[in-house]
Amino acid sequence: MRKESFGLPPAVQAYLVAHGTRESAAQKGLRAVTDAHPAALMRSSTEQLQMLALIIKLMGAQRILEVGVFTGYGTLAFASALPPQGRVVALDISSEFPAIGRPYWEQAGVAKKIDLRIGPAIDGLQRLLEETGPGSFDLAYIDADKVNYENYYEACLQLVRTRGLIALDNVLWFGRVADPAADDSDTRALKALNLKIAKDDRVEIAMVPVGDGVTLAMKR
């Protein structure tokens, strides 16, 4: 949930997108439509999705879990990075926002790879544990309501395979996580989870200052 990488001057941000990312016509179209939306700030940055798409290919991933879809700009990036038989299971509370992205999924020819499920993510994650069992995903991307991030993280730790990856967006939270005076519920939740993951010996970690901060946690 941040269109630009934290702290970059606009000219550097524009250079980064122009020279460090590759987008299909469908991705560019959905990015433009999303940026015209009143809630455009919820879009993940182009460069962080480029990074994750490359990781998906390096992993040889087949199954991706996405918690929080918005317009499906990230969903499109993930599906495009997967092989023909790959699947993205995408969970969102809203049917309105993902409907914006569906025509672009179709345009890119990846709609058949996307299993969109509408409803509370906690319920969706529990159903997946029942349907597919632990270790059934290669990578999980978490970008939804912050107060439930810890619950999503714990569920995704069960759902990803050994040496699978969990990517958590917004871990820098506009810098508020480093502000002792910031005490709203979202910031408190992210501060607590960042501390937990830093000490969590179930995973190998890297916190990357791209977008609004992305933590990569590889399950041991």
N, C-alpha and C positions, 0 to 999 in steps of 0.2 A: 504494500500500500504506500507507494511513493513513486511518482513518475520519473524522478531524477535521483541520481545518487547523492547521498548525504554530503553536503559541504562543497560540492563542485561548482565553480563559476559557470554561468550559462554557456559561455563560448566553449569551455572545456567539455561540458556535458554534450553539447551539439557535436563536437568533434568525436567524442567517444561513440555516440550512436552512429555517426556517419562512417567512421573508419573501423569500428570494433564490433559491429553487429551486421547480420544479414537477415533480412525479412522478405518473405514472399509478398506478392501483391495482396493476398488475403490478410496477412498480418499487418501490413501498412494500412489497409482499409479499416480494419477493426481498431487499430490504434487511434486513427483519426476520429472515428465515431465515438470511441470511448473518451477521448480527450475533450470532445464537445459536450459530454454528459455533465450535469451538475455535480455528480459524485466522482469526477474524473480522478481525484486524488487517490482513490482506492486502487487504481491500476498499478500493477507491478512494473518496475522499470524494464525497458527493453534490454539493457545490458545484463541485468540479473537473469532474465529468462534465456538470453543467449548463453550465459554461463551454464545454466542448468540443462539446457538442451544439449550442450556439448558433453556434460557429465552423463546424461542419459545414454548418449551414443558410446561414450567410453566404457560405461558399465555393461553395455549390451542389454539394457533394460527392456523388459517386455510388458511389465505391469506397473502403472503409475497411479498413485492415490493423491487426489487433490482435495484439500479441505478448505473451502472458500473459493468461489468461482468468479464472482462479479460478472463482467461481460464475457468472460471466457477467452480473454486475450492470452493468459497464461496457458489455459487448456489447449488452445490452438498451437502454441509453441511446443508443448509437451507431446501432443498427438503427432505433430509434424516431425518430431525427432524420433519417433518410434518406428519400428519395422511394420510391414503391412499387417502382421498378426497381432501387433501390440494393442494394448487397451489402456485408456485413462478412465478410472472411476472418479467422477467429479461430484462432490457433495456441496450443496448450497441450500440455504434457507429460503431463497427467493427464486421463483420461476421467471420473474420479469426481467432481471438483469441478464441471465444467460441467454434469454431469447434474442437479445441484441446480437450476440455472437454467433448464433446458430447459422445464419446465412453465410458467414465467413468460414465456418467449419465446412459447410457444404462446398463453397467455392474452392477451398483448398483440397477437397477430396478426402478429408479425414473424419467426417462426422460419424462414420461407421466404427471408428476406433474409440468413440467417446460414449461412456455410460453415465449420463447425467441423472443424479438422484436428488430429489427435492425433499427437504425436511431437516430437522435438527441434526447437526453433524454427529453429536454424541450417539444418537439413535442409529444413524447410518453406519458409524464405525462398529457399533456392537453387532449390527446385522452382518457386516462383512466378516467379523470374527466367526460368526456362526456359519456363514455361507462358505467362505473360502479358507478359514482357519488361520492360525498364526504363520508368519513367514511367507505370506502369499503375494507380497508386493516387493518390487525392487527399490522403489523410491516413493517417499511421501512428501508432499509440499503443504505446509500449514500457513494459511493466510486468511484467518477468519476472526471472530470476536476474541479479543485479547484475554478476557477474564477466564476463558475456557482453554487457553493454550496448554496449560499443564495437563488437562484431561485429554486433549487431542494428542499431545506428545506421548503420554503413557499408552494410549490405544495404538498409536502408530508404531511404537516400539514393539508391540506384539505383532503387528501386521507386516512389518518389513522383515525380510530375511536377514540372516547373518551376513555381514558386510554390505547390507542394504543401507540406504541413506535417508535421513529425515532432514529436510530443509525448512527452516522456520523463518518467515519474513518478519520485518518490523522489529527486530531485536534491539535496534538503537532508538527507535520510537522518537524520531525528530530530535534526538539528543536528550530527551527527558529522563532516560534511564540513568544518566550521569548527573542529574540535578537532584541534590539531596532535598530540595524543597518541593519537588514534584511528587504529589501524594494522591493523585486520582486513582481510581480502581484499575484502569488499564495499565498505568505506569507501575503500580505496585505489583500487578500480576506478572508483568514482563521482567521487572527487577528480580522478583523471586525465582522465576523460571530460569533466567540467565545464570543466577547464582547456582541453582540446582544442577543445570547442565554442565557448568564449569567443573563441578565436583563429581559428576555422574560417571562412575567407572564402567558402566555398561556400554559407553560410546567413546569413540574418538572424535574430537571436535575441531572446528575452525570457525571463528566468527569473521565474516568478510564484510568490509564497509562498502558494499555495493547496494544501490537502492537505498532503503531505509535500514540496512543492515540485515544480513542473512547468516544464520548459524547453520553450518553443515555438521550433522551428527551421524557418524557411521556406526551402525550397530556391531558390536564385537561378537 
